[in-house]
């Protein structure tokens, strides 16, 4: 059964999250996610440009309170991370500094 586009996009971002935790969200390429999700890299390119893709990863990190990825975004001054709820920003920053 073929998934609707929005569900497929969500699953692709879900596949990207472990890679973002391991390698850093900026180092995650659409090719890496395509391989992990067993889809064509062209599919990811169909949905996102590179900057949009990293924003989608950061948005999911905020939605799921992924402190490791949010912390990476704070360090990079990513707009989505900087606009996360204050509690998440504090917790992510504390994690960054080992607190």
C-alpha positions as semicolon CSV with decimal commas, in nm:
position;residue;x (nm);y (nm);z (nm)
1;X;0,000;0,000;0,000
2;X;0,137;0,339;-0,099
3;X;0,147;0,600;0,177
4;X;0,013;0,952;0,130
5;X;0,289;1,210;0,078
6;X;0,265;1,365;0,426
7;X;0,293;1,024;0,593
8;X;0,587;0,928;0,373
9;X;0,762;1,255;0,464
10;X;0,706;1,187;0,834
11;X;0,853;0,837;0,803
12;X;1,156;0,971;0,621
13;X;1,218;1,227;0,895
14;X;1,172;0,950;1,152
15;X;1,446;0,758;0,971
16;X;1,668;1,067;0,982
17;X;1,648;1,120;1,358
18;X;1,883;0,840;1,470
19;X;2,131;0,955;1,207
20;X;2,105;1,313;1,334
21;X;2,171;1,197;1,689
22;X;2,471;0,993;1,580
23;X;2,630;1,220;1,319
24;X;2,481;1,563;1,387
25;X;2,179;1,696;1,203
26;X;2,388;1,910;0,964
27;X;2,588;1,606;0,854
28;X;2,284;1,398;0,771
29;X;2,243;1,384;0,397
30;X;1,938;1,289;0,201
31;X;2,144;1,000;0,060
32;X;2,210;0,867;0,412
33;X;1,840;0,879;0,498
34;X;1,743;0,724;0,167
35;X;1,974;0,433;0,238
36;X;1,841;0,389;0,592
37;X;1,479;0,412;0,472
38;X;1,549;0,193;0,167
39;X;1,414;0,448;-0,079
40;X;1,559;0,641;-0,369
41;X;1,752;0,960;-0,284
42;X;1,540;1,126;-0,552
43;X;1,236;1,078;-0,331
44;X;1,390;1,290;-0,057
45;X;1,496;1,550;-0,312
46;X;1,137;1,560;-0,430
47;X;1,022;1,665;-0,084
48;X;1,305;1,888;0,045
49;X;1,599;2,099;-0,059
50;X;1,902;2,049;0,169
51;X;1,819;2,347;0,396
52;X;1,453;2,246;0,413
53;X;1,557;1,893;0,501
54;X;1,767;2,007;0,796
55;X;1,483;2,233;0,911
56;X;1,246;1,936;0,896
57;X;1,486;1,735;1,113
58;X;1,512;2,019;1,364
59;X;1,135;2,064;1,369
60;X;1,090;1,695;1,448
61;X;1,354;1,721;1,720
62;X;1,155;1,999;1,886
63;X;0,827;1,808;1,845
64;X;0,976;1,500;2,010
65;X;1,192;1,685;2,266
66;X;1,510;1,532;2,125
67;X;1,755;1,723;2,342
68;X;2,065;1,603;2,163
69;X;1,952;1,734;1,825
70;X;1,801;2,051;1,973
71;X;2,136;2,116;2,143
72;X;2,310;2,082;1,808
73;X;2,066;2,333;1,665
74;X;2,123;2,574;1,951
75;X;2,498;2,552;1,896
76;X;2,442;2,627;1,526
77;X;2,186;2,898;1,608
78;X;1,924;2,721;1,395
79;X;1,603;2,929;1,397
80;X;1,380;2,633;1,486
81;X;1,598;2,539;1,784
82;X;1,616;2,902;1,895
83;X;1,236;2,925;1,889
84;X;1,180;2,600;2,082
85;X;1,004;2,630;2,418
86;X;1,235;2,773;2,682
87;X;1,230;2,453;2,889
88;X;1,354;2,248;2,594
89;X;1,625;2,502;2,517
90;X;1,744;2,498;2,878
91;X;1,742;2,118;2,896
92;X;1,923;2,089;2,562
93;X;2,182;2,348;2,665
94;X;2,238;2,167;2,995
95;X;2,290;1,843;2,806
96;X;2,542;2,017;2,579
97;X;2,752;2,133;2,872
98;X;2,718;1,802;3,053
99;X;2,464;1,911;3,312
